[in-house]
Amino acid sequence: MDDWRSKPRTGKSQVTPWLQQIQARIDMGATMKQAYDELMSNESISLGYRQFVRYVHTLTSNTQ
């Protein structure tokens, strides 16, 4: 089994550049899943949905 600490942690660095776009889509009524699916289809991010939600929630709650 791989050591989880040896894997690169890139989630926050993948979400941060897209945070304004994600927030704008959510403000327009899109769901978090729709924002995630759009970024995944454009190959802009490569993290899992749960990690995406965790980072978006954390980063947007800090800006309010």
C-alpha positions in Angstrom: 0.0 0.0 0.0 1.3 3.5 -0.9 2.1 5.9 1.8 -0.4 8.7 1.6 2.1 11.3 2.7 4.3 10.6 -0.4 1.6 11.7 -2.8 1.7 15.3 -3.9 -1.0 17.6 -2.4 -2.2 19.7 -5.3 -5.9 20.2 -4.5 -5.7 23.7 -3.2 -3.4 24.8 -5.9 -5.8 23.4 -8.5 -8.9 25.1 -7.1 -7.4 28.5 -6.2 -6.9 29.8 -9.8 -10.5 28.9 -10.6 -12.1 30.2 -7.4 -13.6 33.4 -8.8 -15.2 31.5 -11.7 -16.5 28.8 -9.4 -18.0 31.4 -7.0 -19.6 33.3 -10.0 -21.2 30.1 -11.2 -22.5 29.2 -7.8 -23.9 32.8 -7.4 -25.7 32.4 -10.7 -27.5 29.3 -9.3 -25.3 26.5 -10.5 -24.6 23.6 -8.1 -21.2 22.7 -6.9 -21.4 19.5 -8.9 -22.1 21.5 -12.1 -19.1 23.7 -11.5 -16.9 20.7 -10.8 -18.1 18.8 -13.9 -17.4 21.9 -16.1 -13.8 22.1 -14.8 -13.3 18.4 -15.2 -14.6 18.4 -18.7 -12.1 21.1 -19.6 -9.4 19.1 -17.9 -8.6 22.2 -15.7 -8.5 20.1 -12.5 -7.8 16.5 -11.7 -9.0 16.1 -8.1 -11.9 14.2 -6.7 -15.3 15.8 -6.1 -15.2 15.6 -2.3 -11.8 17.2 -2.2 -13.0 19.9 -4.6 -16.0 20.7 -2.4 -13.8 20.8 0.7 -11.5 23.3 -0.8 -14.2 25.5 -2.4 -16.1 25.6 0.9 -12.9 26.4 2.9 -11.7 29.1 0.5 -15.0 30.8 0.0 -15.8 30.9 3.7 -12.5 32.6 4.3 -13.3 35.4 1.8 -16.7 36.3 3.3 
